[in-house]
Amino acid sequence: MRLNRYQIIMLILPFVINGVVYMYNETIIYNISHFFSDYKEYANKDLEKKIDIYLKIDAKNKIYNEIEKKIALRDKNANWIAENVLYEKAEIEQKAKVKQKAVVHKKIKTKVFRLTAVFPKKNLAIINGQIVREKSTINGVKIAKVENHRVLLRYKKGLRWVSLFQ
């Protein structure tokens, strides 16, 4: 079986084209890019838009993370203040008042409630240096309701509001 000239050229041609492309691939790519310059500009504009969107999303994500950290710190600080600062201050004030009342009114025993702090979202309040919840009792008096600046106390004889700013 013999091959004619056309068949031999067709058999060898892919190898020759492959060798030429391999040797001159950078030159070919450079020359082809001149034919499709619009695509290059479009691709760069699209890339710039995507970069801008990414940077905006990244900035918003950083702000969101900072806000989450501040919220976590706010809860920790509020608990610390309630446990350390307000509780100790209320104890000192209560001891001073007890001493004054003991000297002035030795025979009179009345229930005096001093509201130091209110946490309405958690239904907590600090009364006479003690942290109390809604529906709990303190000195035989039930805490009926905790609001923004006051607490409703339920005595056996009736109700009484104790305000934060008296």
URTAWO-V37894 format. One record per run of one state. SS is the DSSP state (@ for helix, = for strand, . for the rest). FROM is the first residue (numbers start at 1). TO is the last residue. If there is no record, write none. Layout:
{{SS	FROM	TO} {SS	FROM	TO}}
This chain:
{{.	1	4} {@	5	23} {.	24	24} {@	25	35} {.	36	36} {@	37	104} {.	105	114} {=	115	119} {@	120	122} {.	123	123} {=	124	127} {.	128	129} {=	130	133} {.	134	136} {=	137	138} {.	139	140} {=	141	146} {.	147	149} {=	150	154} {.	155	158} {=	159	163} {.	164	166}}
